[in-house]
Amino acid sequence: PSSYWFEDFYWAVGAFPISGDNGGYVPTYEETSWGLFDGPFTSEYVSTDALVFVGNLAVTEVDIQGYPSHSSPLYYWQAYNVLGDPSLVIYQTQGEVNNVNYMDVLPIGIDFFEVSAEPGSYVAISFNGTLHGTAMIGEQGIVEVPITPIYEPGMADVVITKPQFQPVMNQVLVTPLDGPYVTIDEFTVDAGGDGVVEFGETVLITVTLENVGSDPATDVEMTLSEDDEYITLMDDSEEFGTILPEGTFSQTYAYSFIVSNSVPDDHLFELAASITADEDTWESSMHMTAYAPVISAGTIQVTNDDNGNGRLDPGESADIGVTLDNDGGAVARNLSVFLSTSDPFLTINVDSDTLESLEAYSNAQVIFSVSVSEDTEIGHNVLFDLSISADNDYNTTDSFTLSVGLVLEDFEMGSFAGYPWEFGGNGPWTISTEAYEGTYSAQSGAIANNQTSEMYVSVNVTTDGEISFYYKVSSEASYDYLRFYIDGSEMGAWSGEVNWLQAAYPVSQGEHTFRWKYEKDWTVSNGSDCAWIDYIIFPSVSPPQYPDISVTPMSLEANVESGGTAEENLTIANSGEGVLNYSVIIATGSRQSADFISYKLGKGEVDTRPGLRSEKDFGGPDEFGYYWIDNDEENGPDYDWIEINSVGIALTGDSMDDYSWGSIDLGFDFSFYGNMYDMVNICSNGFITFTSSSTTYSNQEIPNAGEPNTLLALFWDDLNPNNGGTIYYHGEFDRFIVEWDSVPHYGNGGGPETFQVIINANGTIIYQYKTVDTGDGCTVGIENATGTDGLQVVFNSSYLHDEMAILFYAEDPWLTVSPMSGSIDPDGSANLMVTFNAEELEEGEYTASIIISSNDPDEYNISVPVILTVGADMIVEMTVDHFENWNMVGLPLAMEDANVMSVFPDAVENTMYSFGENGYEQEQELAMGAGYWLRFDEEGSNTISGEMVSEITVNLLENWNMISGCSESNSGWIDPDELVIPNTLYSFGENGYENANSIEPGLGYWVRSYGVGQIIISSDIGLTKSKPVSLDGIKYANTISFNGNTLYFGVEIPDREALSYGLPPKPPAGGFDVRFADNMKCMKESGMIEIMNNSDQLIISYNVKIDDAKHINWVLINPVTHEEFTLTRQGVLEVSGEISNFELRKVPEIPESFSLSQNYPNPFNPVTQIQFELPRDDKISLKVYNLKGEEVRNLVSGTYRAGYHTIRWNGTNQDSEPVASGVYIYMLEAGTFHSVKKMLLMK
């Protein structure tokens, strides 16, 4: 935040307890309330005035919560005003289309106008500049807008708007209706004696119809229909007789329907109404909502317990009161409630209770009795199950958990794995040995001024209770505080020197977040500058949902030839109930035969250990690949001191001897020994770590398994900033600098020393030494996360001098993992790609560990040992699987004996064939890069030994080629001449050909080429490098599959893509294959399907998306039996017998009867469409007449085939002259069939 006032920040993005510049930390959306910026994206605060309003609300909340502030909220309410239209809506992007529909005509004198649109849309109807009616569309998406009737013809304006949707501004014709026009005036329901439609009820409907037309409506009848699985009409038709113009007619209990017992609550449904009178028909509808109970367990109370503390304890009996909440809109009657548990430590004495009724949106309590075993452990969680039943077959279940005794978090696991703790602010809390009881507690993170350190946990409290905890504070009194919050409300705050004390606060049942935050003000640090929390007693809570991690395989070995690469998959699975969060650390092994042994000196003790130093001014590589070089070497770095004492942040503290500050944000992700870090800890004793808060003053040799690890040791010695000097840090976008400015040694150890480290975003590290007074007692070097690998420049020896620079850099690592972190949902998994790179490695064996840290409380860290063997010509073994019958194979390794029976001893002799210019040819020897047909009598596998081949060149002929790949899986090739036709890489399986996405070693493939040439298949290639071609031609096609092999139909493939949809040559006899007769896998119209079937049964599945519901049928015909299968939407067929082909044919659907449809659009100007249906070939005429009965246009006259037909009329007479606006009649005659309808031409 860089605003002048904190309130400007709050006003823009919402309330959040910031402090100073917040240490550069920007809160997330979840951590703040709504402000002006995010309000319109997540709420109805969308107009300019509402934006100001929600911003002012955020400022007001800050005042209520007591967050840091500069101004009063009253000022914002007074000063921030909209000088313009307050209702103006700002669009965040291009508006969406609002799907609207409304009446075609607004009849004169009518007092309503029906509109459907997106829920939340506003509707306004006006005429000649006067507003006649407004309404808002509700959840049903339809509304009858009440309007002041309009009594003169013309055009009414219809305006429909909704924020972030395109406005609709149209006109509708206001006109007197010729003839009758009947609509639903009103309706009421009687549902169980009230007007609420509830589950299981029989509902009676009373309807009033109104004739808003100009002529009487005779023989009026209304019929209802429904398309809803929860509604069943019992009485769906009623006669209303004659209704005069502007008259009404009511029928009491005219209709009835039954509501299903299983209807969901708040279920919206529609009853469609068709109203007829003589030859006229009008469509209308009635919209209703059905309700059902929604019952669940609410507040849980423990009463009548033996010791009266309101919780279950070992060895006691108690009553459990369960409040049942009915959040549904229907009453539940005659409830029976049963309680059960499978917990061996709990006995239910009274397991049932009843309620006469539970009204809608109400609650009531049921009581049970239980006993707890004396052997139950404190903190044991008991899961209870509730079974609830009521009239009308209502049944539901729920569960809740109660804890026996205290629900405790005392951090004695030595970690935060006991509960789903989360952390925020500028430094995470850590585990400390400064405990109230036991060994461990939680300690706030090391932070600088104007920073915070937070930890919080969200839990479901199952019954009213309290939370208590012990706290300890050592800070600047009245300025640096430990604060405790429940759901964002501060409950307590403490500062200064406070020894262990207990705090307790009441907590209600429900979801709650408990947060502890240590925050510092602008300056001064006193005491230990931190806070501790221990022995938290929660109220009864549901057990946290923990993840359960598993990793496969548990070890990795790879053999790679010198200069080569290899890849392996590592799978992390989560079989638990909670989300698994994981991170990966790579720890490469050390070439040292053993780690150096740590030796701890007494404070101020003289170090007599012998020193070590390099005889050269450069060194490395270590096992990972790091090197170092200093500026005394010809190609070393330049000494270029960067002074930051005027721009950097000074680290302060009450006692800075043996002190660590952290975690401090680097400002970028930094790669160190293959792992990514964005935070550092700075120790006063001349070193930095990325993970450790160690403050040890005894420098050690590197590498060393003891703390600190992930180490940058610039001048690791017993330094004491308390006696002088200052430590600064300064971050820029691509580097982070820490400077020890004139810092002396402890006691009389010498000094002062001035040195710095520059951490560059590009991965390099530079140590610089401005002045060195006593440099023969320190350690200089770097070390990985486990202390098993590192570079030591000097240990306890004279080496450093004034104006010196040392550069650390790394070659590409030999082991990488991607991704390095992630989250996995319950019952999910993630694949990690492990890459071995031997390009810079000498022959030999290399070891490492992949350490996976997670929030699984039982397996916090899992270590996967890794061994890489690098050799000049590596002999490896590879297993290639095969299935029974014909397979496509290739040679996966370089072998001296590549005879087919040596490579695949399980194969049938003399059955290997290659494919060339002359077709199939029998072969005995396999060659790398070629593909072959090979037959096996049974399913199995062969183990093949040979040398790895990482790249091969494959010769291609024009058209189809059989190929194979190299010794590693890859997904492409280098195709410099763009020979390969896209989408033509095919593998072969038990169900025939299928498109392949990768080339696996040991398998053969088909690929199609535009011409003669070469491609290169290499293990270094990730994607096919060929000309991109859009292959969406079959994306929306119909599909039909035979035993899982899919063909496509109903679409036309562009000529430029046709080759991409061809199929390779048919497999040998005995293999399965299916294709269209022209060797294609797709076709547009009718076609023959050829099948090579190796079984006596075909499973045929289909999905018809194109032409479905367009009066077109696709028919599958067995040419032998002439049996026809009509393919409609989706389905599965089973066909037995020896079948070698089918015919797939597209045929028109034949209507069942004559029919004339209403023209569309209507009203129209000047073109409309008229559809009619003929069940047989017949001579027809379709003519248009005016209201005088005069023929205007003869549209059709002659014989038409059976089917569905559409005729267009362009509003002209027989002489092609435009006709006037008005009502016209069109009539269809076909044999003895006659039908007449009206249409309105409006210009």
C-alpha positions, 0 to 999 in steps of 0.5 A, spaced: 500 500 500 502 506 498 496 511 499 497 517 504 492 514 508 490 507 510 483 509 509 484 510 502 487 502 502 481 500 505 476 504 501 479 501 495 480 493 497 476 492 503 478 492 511 484 489 513 489 490 519 495 493 515 501 496 519 506 501 515 507 498 508 505 492 511 512 489 509 510 489 502 505 484 503 499 484 499 493 481 502 488 476 498 481 477 497 479 472 502 483 476 507 479 483 506 472 485 506 469 488 500 472 495 497 470 499 491 474 495 487 472 488 488 465 489 490 462 490 483 465 483 482 462 479 487 456 483 489 450 487 487 454 494 488 455 495 481 453 503 480 457 508 481 454 510 487 454 503 490 461 503 489 462 509 493 457 506 498 461 499 499 468 503 500 465 507 505 462 501 509 470 498 509 472 504 512 467 504 517 468 496 519 476 498 520 473 503 525 469 498 528 474 493 528 480 498 531 485 497 525 490 502 524 487 508 521 489 515 519 482 519 519 475 518 521 470 514 517 465 520 517 470 524 513 469 519 507 461 519 508 462 526 507 467 527 502 466 522 497 460 523 493 458 522 485 458 528 481 454 525 476 448 519 475 449 515 481 445 509 477 451 509 472 453 502 471 461 500 470 462 494 465 467 490 467 468 487 460 463 486 454 456 485 456 453 478 456 447 477 451 441 477 455 436 471 453 429 475 453 422 473 450 416 477 451 409 477 448 409 478 440 403 483 441 401 488 446 393 488 445 390 494 447 386 495 454 390 489 457 393 490 464 399 486 464 405 484 459 409 477 460 417 477 459 422 472 460 429 474 461 435 472 466 434 473 473 435 480 476 433 483 470 429 490 470 423 491 465 420 497 463 414 498 458 413 505 456 408 508 450 409 515 447 414 517 453 410 515 459 412 509 463 406 504 464 409 499 468 416 496 471 418 489 474 424 485 476 425 478 473 425 473 479 429 466 480 423 463 475 426 467 469 419 470 468 414 476 470 408 479 468 409 486 468 403 490 471 402 496 466 397 501 466 393 499 460 394 503 453 388 504 449 391 507 442 395 503 437 402 504 436 409 502 438 410 501 445 418 501 448 420 495 451 427 496 455 430 490 459 437 491 463 441 487 467 448 489 470 454 486 466 449 484 460 447 487 454 441 492 454 435 490 450 431 496 447 426 494 442 419 496 440 412 491 440 406 493 437 400 495 440 394 494 437 386 491 437 386 484 437 381 482 431 377 476 434 377 473 441 384 473 445 383 469 451 389 469 457 390 467 464 387 472 468 389 469 475 390 462 479 390 460 486 392 453 489 389 449 495 394 445 497 393 441 504 388 447 506 393 453 504 396 456 498 403 453 499 405 447 495 409 442 499 412 435 498 407 429 497 401 434 497 395 433 492 394 441 489 387 444 487 387 449 482 382 455 481 383 459 474 380 465 472 380 466 464 380 473 461 378 475 454 382 481 452 380 480 444 374 484 441 370 478 439 366 473 444 370 466 445 366 460 444 367 453 447 373 455 451 377 450 453 384 450 457 388 444 457 395 443 462 401 439 461 407 439 465 415 436 463 417 435 470 419 429 474 416 431 481 409 434 478 404 429 476 397 432 473 391 428 475 386 433 472 389 437 466 383 439 462 377 444 463 371 447 459 370 454 460 364 455 455 363 462 452 367 468 454 365 475 452 370 481 450 373 484 456 369 478 460 372 473 465 370 466 467 372 462 473 372 455 475 373 452 482 378 447 483 378 446 475 385 442 475 389 438 480 396 435 480 400 431 485 407 433 488 412 428 489 415 426 496 422 427 493 421 434 490 427 438 492 426 444 496 424 451 493 423 447 486 421 452 481 416 448 476 411 450 470 404 448 468 404 449 460 397 452 458 393 451 451 387 455 451 382 453 445 376 456 442 373 454 436 379 454 431 383 459 435 389 457 440 393 461 445 399 458 449 400 461 456 403 458 463 403 458 470 409 458 474 409 455 481 414 453 487 414 447 491 417 446 498 420 440 502 423 440 509 431 440 509 432 437 516 439 437 519 443 437 526 444 444 529 446 445 536 449 440 540 448 440 547 451 435 553 446 436 559 445 432 565 452 430 565 455 427 572 460 433 573 456 438 570 461 441 566 457 440 559 461 435 556 462 428 555 468 425 560 470 418 561 466 414 565 460 418 566 453 418 563 449 424 560 444 427 555 445 429 548 440 434 546 440 435 538 437 441 535 434 439 529 434 445 524 428 445 518 431 450 513 426 448 508 419 451 506 415 445 508 413 442 515 415 435 517 410 431 521 410 425 525 418 425 526 422 419 528 429 420 530 434 415 531 441 416 534 447 411 533 454 410 533 460 404 532 464 407 537 467 402 542 468 407 547 460 409 547 454 406 549 447 409 547 442 408 553 436 412 549 437 412 542 430 415 539 426 421 540 420 423 536 417 430 534 409 431 532 411 436 527 417 441 525 415 447 521 418 450 516 424 455 517 424 453 525 427 448 529 426 443 535 430 439 540 430 431 541 434 428 547 438 422 547 442 418 553 449 416 553 454 413 557 462 414 556 467 408 557 472 409 563 478 407 558 476 413 553 482 417 552 482 424 553 480 428 546 477 422 543 472 424 538 466 420 537 462 420 531 454 420 532 449 418 526 442 421 526 437 417 522 430 422 521 424 420 518 417 423 517 410 423 513 410 422 506 416 418 506 421 423 508 428 420 510 434 424 511 441 422 515 446 427 518 452 426 523 456 430 528 462 429 533 463 430 540 470 430 543 471 426 550 474 431 555 479 436 553 480 438 545 487 440 546 493 442 541 499 443 545 504 442 539 507 436 543 508 433 536 514 438 535 510 440 529 503 444 526 501 437 524 495 436 529 491 441 526 490 444 519 494 450 521 495 456 516 500 462 517 500 469 514 503 476 515 511 476 514 513 470 517 510 464 519 510 461 526 515 456 528 515 450 533 519 453 540 522 449 546 519 455 550 513 451 553 508 452 558 507 445 559 511 439 556 516 440 551 514 445 545 510 451 544 508 455 538 512 462 537 511 468 532 516 468 526 522 473 526 519 479 523 522 487 522 518 493 524 511 494 521 510 487 520 506 481 522 506 474 524 500 470 524 497 463 525 490 461 525 485 455 524 478 454 522 474 449 525 467 446 526 465 447 533 459 442 534 456 445 541 457 452 545 463 452 549 469 456 550 476 456 547 482 457 552 490 458 551 496 460 555 500 466 552 507 469 553 509 476 550 516 479 550 515 486 546 516 493 546 510 495 551 504 498 548 506 498 541 508 491 539 502 486 541 500 479 541 492 479 538 487 474 538 481 474 534 475 470 533 472 470 526 476 477 525 473 480 532 479 482 536 478 478 543 484 480 547 491 484 546 497 483 550 504 487 550 511 488 554 513 482 558 508 478 560 509 471 563 505 465 561 498 467 563 491 463 560 486 467 556 479 464 555 473 466 551 466 463 549 464 460 543 458 459 539 456 452 535 458 453 528 464 454 523 469 459 527 476 461 525 481 462 531 487 467 529 493 469 533 497 475 530 504 478 533 505 485 530 510 490 530 509 498 530 514 503 526 520 502 530 524 500 537 524 492 538 524 490 546 525 483 549 525 477 545 520 481 540 516 475 539 510 471 542 508 464 544 502 460 545 501 453 548 496 449 551 490 451 547 483 447 549 478 448 544 471 447 545 468 440 542 470 440 534 469 436 529 475 432 527 480 436 522 479 432 515 486 430 515 490 428 508 493 421 507 499 421 503 502 415 499 508 415 494 510 411 489 515 408 487 518 409 494 525 409 490 528 411 483 534 408 479 536 410 472 541 408 468 543 413 463 549 413 458 554 419 458 551 425 455 544 422 455 537 424 459 532 420 462 525 421 465 521 417 471 514 418 474 513 419 481 506 419 483 503 422 490 496 420 492 491 422 497 487 417 500 485 422 506 479 426 507 483 433 507 486 437 501 494 434 501 499 440 500 506 438 499 512 441 497 519 437 494 526 438 496 531 435 492 537 433 496 543 431 492 548 426 495 555 428 497 562 425 495 564 426 502 565 419 505 562 422 511 559 428 514 563 433 518 562 432 525 559 438 528 563 441 534 560 446 539 565 451 542 563 455 549 561 462 548 568 466 547 572 459 547 578 460 543 577 455 537 583 450 536 580 446 530 585 446 524 583 450 518 582 448 511 582 452 505 583 452 497 589 452 494 586 455 488 582 461 487 576 457 484 573 450 486 567 445 485 563 442 482 559 439 488 555 433 487 549 438 485 553 442 480 555 448 484 562 452 482 565 458 486 571 463 483 574 469 486 576 476 484 583 473 484 582 469 479 583 471 472 576 470 470 573 471 476 568 476 478 569 484 479 569 487 486 563 492 486 561 494 493 554 496 493 552 500 499 545 500 502 546 503 509 542 509 506 537 505 503 536 499 506 532 496 512 536 496 519 535 490 523 534 491 530 532 488 536 533 488 544 539 483 544 542 482 537 547 477 539 546 470 536 539 472 533 535 471 527 531 475 523 526 472 518 522 470 514 524 476 510 521 476 503 526 476 497 521 479 492 522 473 487 523 466 487 530 463 488 533 457 485 538 453 490 540 446 490 534 445 485 529 448 490 525 454 490 525 459 495 522 466 496 524 467 504 530 468 507 532 468 515 538 473 516 543 471 522 547 476 526 553 471 526 554 472 518 550 467 515 543 467 511 539 461 510 532 459 506 529 455 511 533 455 518 532 460 524 538 457 527 543 462 531 549 458 532 555 461 533 560 455 532 562 455 525 562 448 522 565 445 516 561 444 510 557 440 508 554 438 515 548 435 517 547 439 523 543 446 523 543 451 519 542 448 512 540 451 506 546 455 508 549 461 505 555 462 509 559 469 508 563 470 514 560 464 519 563 466 526 561 469 533 559 476 531 556 481 536 552 487 533 550 489 540 557 491 541 557 496 534 555 496 527 548 494 523 546 489 519 541 492 513 537 488 507 535 491 501 531 488 495 530 490 488 526 486 483 532 482 481 536 482 487 537 482 494 542 484 498 544 483 506 550 487 509 554 487 515 556 494 516 562 494 521 560 488 526 565 486 531 566 479 533 564 477 540 568 479 546 575 480 544 575 476 538 577 482 533 573 486 528 569 490 526 568 486 519 564 489 513 561 484 508 555 483 504 551 478 500 548 479 493 542 474 491 541 474 484 534 472 481 538 469 475 541 464 481 548 466 482 550 468 489 556 473 490 559 474 497 563 481 497 568 483 503 569 491 504 574 490 510 576 484 513 580 485 520 580 477 523 578 472 517 581 466 520 576 463 524 570 463 520 567 458 515 565 461 508 561 457 503 554 454 501 550 448 503 544 444 501 537 443 505 540 436 508 547 438 509 549 432 504 552 437 499 556 443 499 562 448 497 567 450 502 571 455 500 575 456 507 574 454 514 578 457 520 584 459 515 587 465 512 584 467 506 579 473 506 582 480 504 579 487 503 575 488 497 574 481 495 569 478 491 567 470 491 561 468 485 557 462 486 554 459 480 551 452 478 551 448 472 544 445 470 542 440 475 543 432 474 536 431 478 530 436 477 522 435 479 516 438 476 512 441 479 515 442 486 509 443 490 502 443 489 495 441 492 491 434 491 484 433 493 481 427 497 482 421 493 486 424 488 493 424 485 499 428 482 504 425 477 511 428 478 516 428 472 523 426 475 528 428 470 535 425 470 540 429 466 547 426 465 550 431 460 555 434 464 556 428 468 562 423 468 561 416 468 559 413 475 554 413 480 550 419 483 545 419 489 540 424 492 533 424 495 527 427 493 524 429 500 516 430 500 514 434 505 506 435 506 501 436 511 499 429 513 500 429 520 503 421 520 508 422 515 510 429 515 516 428 511 517 422 506 524 421 503 525 417 496 532 415 495 535 416 488 540 413 484 543 415 477 548 410 474 552 414 468 556 410 463 559 410 456 554 404 453 549 402 458 546 395 457 539 396 460 533 391 460 526 393 458 519 390 458 515 390 452 508 387 453 503 384 448 496 381 447 494 375 443 494 375 436 497 381 431 501 386 434 505 392 432 512 392 434 519 395 434 526 394 436 527 399 443 534 398 444 540 397 440 542 389 440 547 385 437 542 379 435 536 383 433 533 376 430 525 377 431 525 370 435 531 373 440 528 379 441 521 376 442 521 369 443 514 368 445 512 370 438 509 365 432 515 364 428 515 367 421 509 372 422 513 378 422 512 383 416 514 390 414 511 395 410 514 398 404 513 400 396 511 393 395 506 392 401 507 387 406 514 383 406 516 378 411 522 379 415 527 376 420 531 381 423 528 388 426 531 395 425 531 401 429 526 406 427 522 401 423 515 398 425 513 391 424 506 386 424 508 380 429 503 375 432 503 372 438 499 366 441 497 369 448 498 375 452 504 376 455 511 380 455 518 380 453 524 382 457 529 385 452 537 387 453 541 392 449 544 399 449 539 405 450 538 409 443 536 416 444 535 419 437 534 415 430 533 418 423 527 414 420 526 414 412 519 415 410 515 413 403 509 417 400 503 415 404 503 410 409 509 408 413 510 403 419 515 406 424 518 405 431 521 410 436 527 410 440 529 407 447 525 413 451 517 415 450 516 421 447 511 425 443 513 427 437 519 428 432 523 433 428 520 434 421 524 439 417 520 438 411 513 438 414 512 431 411 508 428 416 500 429 415 497 431 422 493 426 426 496 420 422 500 417 428 496 410 429 497 405 434 494 398 434 490 395 440 486 389 441 480 394 438 484 396 432 487 402 430 487 408 435 490 415 434 496 415 438 499 421 442 506 418 444 511 413 441 513 408 446 519 404 446 518 397 443 511 398 439 510 400 432 506 405 429 503 407 422 504 414 420 502 418 413 507 422 409 506 427 404 512 425 400 519 421 401 524 424 406 526 423 413 524 425 420 528 425 427 525 421 433 529 423 439 528 423 447 529 430 447 523 432 443 517 434 447 512 436 441 511 434 434 514 440 430 510 440 424 505 445 420 499 447 425 493 444 422 486 445 425 483 438 425 476 440 429 472 437 423 470 431 427 469 435 434 462 436 433 460 429 429 456 424 430 460 417 433 459 410 432 463 405 436 464 398 434 468 394 440 471 401 442 473 403 435 470 409 433 468 412 427 465 419 425 459 421 421 454 427 419 460 432 418 463 434 411 471 434 412 475 440 408 479 437 402 485 440 405 484 435 411 481 429 408 488 425 408 488 426 416 482 422 417 484 416 413 486 410 416 492 405 415 492 399 411 488 393 414 491 389 419 493 382 417 487 377 418 485 375 425 486 383 427 480 387 429 479 393 424 473 397 422 472 403 417 468 406 412 469 403 405 473 408 402 479 407 408 476 413 412 474 414 419 469 419 417 463 420 412 458 425 411 452 422 408 451 414 407 456 409 407 458 402 408 462 400 414 467 394 413 469 390 419 474 385 420 471 382 426 475 377 431 469 375 435 462 373 435 459 379 438 459 386 437 458 392 442 456 398 438 455 404 441 453 411 438 452 418 440 448 422 434 448 430 435 448 432 428 441 432 425 438 429 431 431 433 432 431 435 425 426 430 422 432 426 419 434 419 422 440 415 421 439 408 420 444 402 421 442 396 416 445 389 417 445 387 409 445 380 411 439 380 415 436 387 413 435 388 420 435 396 421 437 400 427 435 407 428 440 411 431 437 416 436 441 420 441 445 415 445 445 408 445 448 401 445 447 395 441 449 388 442 449 384 435 451 377 435 454 373 429 459 373 423 458 380 421 463 383 416 459 390 414 454 394 415 450 400 411 449 407 415 444 411 411 441 418 413 434 418 411 428 423 412 423 422 418 416 421 416 410 425 420 405 421 423 399 426 421 398 432 417 399 438 420 400 446 419 404 450 424 404 457 426 408 462 422 415 464 424 416 470 426 409 473 427 408 479 427 413 479 421 416 484 416 417 482 411 419 475 411 416 469 414 416 462 414 410 457 414 412 449 416 407 443 414 407 436 415 405 430 410 405 423 412 404 421 405 405 423 398 399 428 396 397 434 392 397 440 396 395 447 396 398 453 401 394 460 399 394 466 403 388 470 404 386 477 407 380 478 412 375 479 406 377 472 404 380 475 397 386 470 395 393 474 396 398 469 394 398 462 392 404 459 395 404 452 393 400 448 388 402 441 386 404 434 389 409 434 395 413 428 398 411 425 405 415 429 410 417 436 413 416 442 409 418 449 410 415 455 405 417 462 405 412 468 404 415 475 403 409 479 404 407 480 396 401 478 392 401 474 386 404 480 382 410 480 387 407 487 389 408 488 397 401 488 401 399 492 406 400 491 414 395 487 417 392 480 419 392 475 413 390 468 413 393 462 410 390 455 409 393 448 407 389 443 403 391 436 402 386 431 400 381 431 405 385 435 410 384 443 411 387 447 416 387 455 417 391 460 421 392 467 422 399 471 421 400 479 422 404 483 417 407 489 421 411 494 417 
